[in-house]
Amino acid sequence: MSEERYFFALWPDEEVRYRLSALAHTSEPGEGRRHIAEDLHMTLVFLGQIVPSQKRCIENVADGIRGAPIELSIDHTGYWSRPRIFWASPGETPSALSQLVVDLNNGLTGCGHEPEERSYKPHVTLYRKARRVAPQQLSEPIVWQVSEFVLASSANPGSSGTRYQVLRRWALE
């Protein structure tokens, strides 16, 4: 039986997904699991397992979020050795993105969510269980025009690995 986990995220459009997927392909961190293009995303707040009443509360919080569209410039890659994750990220976090994460976390405390103690580090996971890859500054940044955030879920249905599903979207305007 799969265990469904929920999270808020930024979900790239087709062009950005294609460019991120191409970046993962050309970097080749050897063994590991490359995320398929349709599943690439930038997590804002990880919620974990939730009960139906929490889902209603979580969606109500998102309904109240107001924020402007965000331009992200994905301009480098990196590697975290402890979880063995190869990722791509903006060199600088736009203040609007930081504020979106703060607003979500502040509202979600009323739904029983405890924010992570670590500071938010925006990234898109390209590979899991990867071998070490040297950080790279991209010669041509991937510009991502963010106009919405989503509530998504993940489930591990078996040998195919984790897959993600967008459940609902909220516009940034």
HELIX and SHEET records of a PDB file:
HELIX    1   1 GLU A   14  SER A   27  1                                  14    
HELIX    2   2 ALA A   37  ASP A   39  5                                   3    
HELIX    3   3 PRO A   52  ASP A   63  1                                  12    
HELIX    4   4 SER A   95  LEU A  108  1                                  14    
HELIX    5   5 THR A  109  CYS A  111  5                                   3    
SHEET    1   A 4 MET A  42  GLY A  48  0                                        
SHEET    2   A 4 ARG A   5  LEU A  10 -1                                        
SHEET    3   A 4 GLU A 148  ALA A 155 -1                                        
SHEET    4   A 4 ARG A 163  ALA A 171 -1                                        
SHEET    1   B 5 ARG A  33  ARG A  34  0                                        
SHEET    2   B 5 VAL A 124  ARG A 128 -1                                        
SHEET    3   B 5 ILE A  85  PRO A  90 -1                                        
SHEET    4   B 5 ILE A  70  TRP A  80 -1                                        
SHEET    5   B 5 GLN A 136  VAL A 146 -1                                        
END                                                                             
